[in-house]
Amino acid sequence: MEQIIHDEKNGLDYQLVGDYYLPMLKTPRAPQIGRFGRMHYDYIRKHNKVLFNGLWLSGEINGYIEQVDRNAEEMFSVLVKELARNEGVAEQLKADNQMLWVQRMNNIRNRAEEIILSELIFV
């Protein structure tokens, strides 16, 4: 008896284990997401069940969440850089007064995060 056979009807390979052929199944890869992706996933799971179920049943949920996370992270870094440049928070301020630089950068990061949450994550 052959060790591995291929079924043309369903496209699966089967491996001989003892007296039985068992399907050789592969688990889908885990999505690579960060905090914005996790927040959006939780939000649509709880508040937009039609979108969530549609993506889940079609198998597109991982790609969708990864794309949202990528977009949010990119937008976050651009916003932080732009806000810091517009407000004059530069390396010179960091060298002169570290605590003021940290306060202003934390303020900028918090504002950028709020913008992303309102425009990309909780929609």
Buried (B, 14 or more C-beta within 10 A) or exposed (E): EEEEEEEEEEEEEBEEEEEEBEEEEEEEEEBEBEEBBBBBBEBBBEEBEEEBEEBBEEEEBBEBBBEBBBBBBEBBEEBBEEBBEEEEBEEEBBEEEEEEBEEBBEEBBEEBBEBBBEEBBEE
